[in-house]
Amino acid sequence: MSDPVLEKVRLRTIAREWGRIGVIGFGGPPAHIALLRDLCVQRRRWMSPREFEDGVAATNILPGPASTQLAIFCAWRLRGRPGALIGGISFIVPGLVIILGLSALFLSSHPPLWVQGAAAGSGAAVPAVAVQAAVGLIPASWRRSEDRGARMRWMGYLLVGGVSSALIGSYLVLVLLACGLVEVSSRTGAGHGPTHRAMGVLPAAVAPVAVGGLAALAWVAFKVGALSYGGGFVIIPLMQHDAVTTYHWMTSGQFLNAVALGQVTPGPVVQTVAVVGYAANGIGGGLLAALVAFAPSFFFILGGASHFDRLRSNPRVQAFLSGAGAATIGAIAGAAVPLGLALAHLWQLGILGLATGWLLGLRRGVVGALFGAGVLGVVAVMAGAPG
């Protein structure tokens, strides 16, 4: 893409409008994209429909939170780097403030009974949310496979991603990258060269850091922001093993609460990492985790937005996305297994069943499912069910 045309859009206007989207942006990436399109294309006419759709396509090929990167990109188109920084920060901060406040409530040592019920109820719906997220990604990913061989490989990547997510969460990033590189090799017939060399350095690039404290938290947040192909819900299996099993920052039930909070608060779903950071080291840990997780998004846009057209047209990039994308979908669906096993009470299975019917049967929204599950959890606990 060419350099942005620096229109006379004031930076304070960008701060106000992107901040507004950060406050009202419930519903995850689909809602964020719709709000950005309404603002930039339909109401203000700052961008043409073609420019906006190109931005959506380009940010979807990057690792990390795609809707956050789209918000940064749109602001970059208007006012270059200052606009990107102000727009991105304004989009992120409202949800971050809300989710840290809720973290203090939900993760306190002695939360009120109704809070325990809301947490247990909304957490019970999270495995269904994971499956629904995966199902929604399948059609676009499947269309990348143009022949029988590619479709067979696609199903293989899907299976590998699902099994890896359920069994070896700490190495999931390695599996996603490996599937992408295998697809590059399959399409180009290359067994050597850059792809082969990249496979050799992957373990060093993504192996978990064997340290504790803030360095470990920063590493987990970095994986979320820079190495999570597919964004959104793929961060869940990436974080669960580290937060619960490796570093013991939170219990399985608390992690379910973190996922639910990331879904029901406005702004990027990646804000979930701030809850993990809060559990690890309080407000400072939450802020550090958010800073590290979102920094790559700013880096990708500020450093590479002018090259997006060339990136999108590169056949190796497209092949990589086909393999890594299919594995990502499997990983998202596979996350439902450990998330489901984290449910501690029998009554939560009933809420899980209702949430599954709401999301997959009726095809209704995630926010409604989680709020409804939270209300049912409050009712159950107030009626005497264990929380």
Solvent accessible surface area in square Angstrom, and as a share of the most:
residue,aa,sasa,rsa
1,M,29,0.13
2,S,83,0.53
3,D,103,0.54
4,P,22,0.14
5,V,109,0.63
6,L,110,0.55
7,E,62,0.28
8,K,200,0.85
9,V,10,0.06
10,R,144,0.53
11,L,52,0.26
12,R,163,0.59
13,T,18,0.11
14,I,0,0.00
15,A,35,0.27
16,R,134,0.49
17,E,13,0.06
18,W,0,0.00
19,G,13,0.13
20,R,85,0.31
21,I,0,0.00
22,G,0,0.00
23,V,76,0.44
24,I,78,0.40
25,G,0,0.00
26,F,92,0.38
27,G,37,0.36
28,G,8,0.07
29,P,47,0.30
30,P,97,0.61
31,A,27,0.21
32,H,0,0.00
33,I,39,0.20
34,A,54,0.42
35,L,41,0.21
36,L,0,0.00
37,R,73,0.27
38,D,50,0.26
39,L,0,0.00
40,C,0,0.00
41,V,17,0.10
42,Q,108,0.48
43,R,115,0.42
44,R,89,0.33
45,R,196,0.72
46,W,30,0.10
47,M,9,0.04
48,S,48,0.31
49,P,92,0.58
50,R,177,0.65
51,E,59,0.26
52,F,1,0.00
53,E,77,0.34
54,D,28,0.14
55,G,0,0.00
56,V,24,0.14
57,A,33,0.26
58,A,0,0.00
59,T,1,0.01
60,N,84,0.43
61,I,16,0.08
62,L,20,0.10
63,P,16,0.10
64,G,1,0.01
65,P,6,0.04
66,A,24,0.19
67,S,5,0.03
68,T,0,0.00
69,Q,0,0.00
70,L,3,0.01
71,A,0,0.00
72,I,0,0.00
73,F,1,0.00
74,C,0,0.00
75,A,0,0.00
76,W,15,0.05
77,R,27,0.10
78,L,2,0.01
79,R,70,0.25
80,G,9,0.09
81,R,146,0.53
82,P,70,0.44
83,G,0,0.00
84,A,0,0.00
85,L,78,0.39
86,I,55,0.28
87,G,0,0.00
88,G,0,0.00
89,I,91,0.46
90,S,19,0.12
91,F,0,0.00
92,I,10,0.05
93,V,65,0.37
94,P,27,0.17
95,G,0,0.00
96,L,19,0.09
97,V,97,0.55
98,I,68,0.35
99,I,0,0.00
100,L,13,0.06
101,G,46,0.45
102,L,50,0.25
103,S,0,0.00
104,A,46,0.35
105,L,63,0.32
106,F,32,0.14
107,L,23,0.11
108,S,47,0.30
109,S,100,0.65
110,H,167,0.74
111,P,26,0.16
112,P,61,0.39
113,L,89,0.44
114,W,120,0.42
115,V,1,0.00
116,Q,62,0.28
117,G,0,0.00
118,A,15,0.12
119,A,7,0.05
120,A,12,0.09
121,G,0,0.00
122,S,14,0.09
123,G,1,0.01
124,A,0,0.00
125,A,0,0.00
126,V,0,0.00
127,P,6,0.04
128,A,3,0.03
129,V,3,0.01
130,A,0,0.00
131,V,46,0.27
132,Q,48,0.21
133,A,26,0.20
134,A,3,0.02
135,V,76,0.44
136,G,57,0.55
137,L,76,0.38
138,I,62,0.31
139,P,68,0.43
140,A,62,0.48
141,S,12,0.08
142,W,87,0.31
143,R,171,0.62
144,R,83,0.30
145,S,6,0.04
146,E,153,0.69
147,D,83,0.43
148,R,189,0.69
149,G,37,0.35
150,A,8,0.06
151,R,99,0.36
152,M,104,0.47
153,R,74,0.27
154,W,15,0.05
155,M,88,0.40
156,G,32,0.30
157,Y,18,0.07
158,L,50,0.25
159,L,122,0.61
160,V,70,0.40
161,G,0,0.00
162,G,16,0.15
163,V,74,0.42
164,S,8,0.05
165,S,5,0.03
166,A,30,0.23
167,L,134,0.67
168,I,81,0.41
169,G,7,0.07
170,S,16,0.11
171,Y,100,0.38
172,L,0,0.00
173,V,3,0.02
174,L,44,0.22
175,V,22,0.13
176,L,0,0.00
177,L,14,0.07
178,A,25,0.19
179,C,10,0.06
180,G,0,0.00
181,L,22,0.11
182,V,69,0.39
183,E,4,0.02
184,V,6,0.04
185,S,34,0.22
186,S,51,0.33
187,R,102,0.37
188,T,62,0.36
189,G,70,0.67
190,A,23,0.18
191,G,45,0.44
192,H,145,0.65
193,G,24,0.23
194,P,87,0.55
195,T,12,0.07
196,H,103,0.46
197,R,153,0.56
198,A,32,0.24
199,M,76,0.34
200,G,61,0.59
201,V,93,0.53
202,L,15,0.07
203,P,69,0.43
204,A,94,0.73
205,A,53,0.41
206,V,4,0.02
207,A,41,0.32
208,P,38,0.24
209,V,55,0.32
210,A,108,0.84
211,V,67,0.38
212,G,51,0.49
213,G,53,0.51
214,L,91,0.46
215,A,57,0.44
216,A,0,0.00
217,L,1,0.00
218,A,28,0.22
219,W,34,0.12
220,V,1,0.00
221,A,0,0.00
222,F,81,0.34
223,K,4,0.02
224,V,1,0.00
225,G,0,0.00
226,A,11,0.08
227,L,28,0.14
228,S,0,0.00
229,Y,37,0.14
230,G,53,0.51
231,G,1,0.01
232,G,17,0.16
233,F,12,0.05
234,V,0,0.00
235,I,0,0.00
236,I,0,0.00
237,P,3,0.02
238,L,4,0.02
239,M,0,0.00
240,Q,18,0.08
241,H,58,0.26
242,D,1,0.01
243,A,0,0.00
244,V,27,0.16
245,T,75,0.43
246,T,57,0.33
247,Y,38,0.14
248,H,140,0.62
249,W,42,0.15
250,M,9,0.04
251,T,83,0.48
252,S,40,0.26
253,G,34,0.32
254,Q,57,0.25
255,F,0,0.00
256,L,4,0.02
257,N,18,0.09
258,A,0,0.00
259,V,1,0.01
260,A,3,0.02
261,L,8,0.04
262,G,1,0.01
263,Q,19,0.09
264,V,20,0.12
265,T,7,0.04
266,P,2,0.01
267,G,1,0.01
268,P,2,0.01
269,V,13,0.08
270,V,1,0.01
271,Q,0,0.00
272,T,1,0.00
273,V,0,0.00
274,A,0,0.00
275,V,0,0.00
276,V,0,0.00
277,G,0,0.00
278,Y,45,0.17
279,A,32,0.25
280,A,30,0.23
281,N,80,0.41
282,G,28,0.27
283,I,88,0.45
284,G,44,0.42
285,G,0,0.00
286,G,0,0.00
287,L,88,0.44
288,L,49,0.24
289,A,0,0.00
290,A,4,0.03
291,L,123,0.61
292,V,30,0.17
293,A,0,0.00
294,F,7,0.03
295,A,48,0.37
296,P,14,0.09
297,S,0,0.00
298,F,28,0.12
299,F,150,0.62
300,F,44,0.19
301,I,0,0.00
302,L,40,0.20
303,G,50,0.48
304,G,19,0.18
305,A,1,0.01
306,S,40,0.26
307,H,89,0.40
308,F,4,0.02
309,D,70,0.36
310,R,167,0.61
311,L,60,0.30
312,R,77,0.28
313,S,84,0.54
314,N,58,0.30
315,P,101,0.64
316,R,91,0.33
317,V,32,0.19
318,Q,51,0.23
319,A,1,0.00
320,F,30,0.12
321,L,19,0.10
322,S,6,0.04
323,G,0,0.00
324,A,0,0.00
325,G,23,0.22
326,A,0,0.00
327,A,0,0.00
328,T,2,0.01
329,I,5,0.03
330,G,3,0.03
331,A,0,0.00
332,I,1,0.01
333,A,40,0.31
334,G,8,0.08
335,A,0,0.00
336,A,18,0.14
337,V,79,0.45
338,P,30,0.19
339,L,0,0.00
340,G,21,0.20
341,L,146,0.72
342,A,16,0.13
343,L,23,0.12
344,A,82,0.63
345,H,46,0.21
346,L,148,0.74
347,W,50,0.18
348,Q,9,0.04
349,L,91,0.45
350,G,45,0.43
351,I,12,0.06
352,L,36,0.18
353,G,44,0.42
354,L,115,0.57
355,A,6,0.04
356,T,50,0.29
357,G,35,0.34
358,W,82,0.29
359,L,3,0.01
360,L,61,0.31
361,G,59,0.56
362,L,116,0.58
363,R,207,0.76
364,R,127,0.46
365,G,43,0.42
366,V,30,0.17
367,V,31,0.18
368,G,37,0.35
369,A,7,0.05
370,L,1,0.01
371,F,115,0.48
372,G,33,0.31
373,A,4,0.03
374,G,8,0.08
375,V,93,0.54
376,L,75,0.38
377,G,0,0.00
378,V,37,0.21
379,V,88,0.51
380,A,21,0.17
381,V,5,0.03
382,M,110,0.49
383,A,89,0.69
384,G,65,0.63
385,A,28,0.22
386,P,81,0.51
387,G,47,0.45
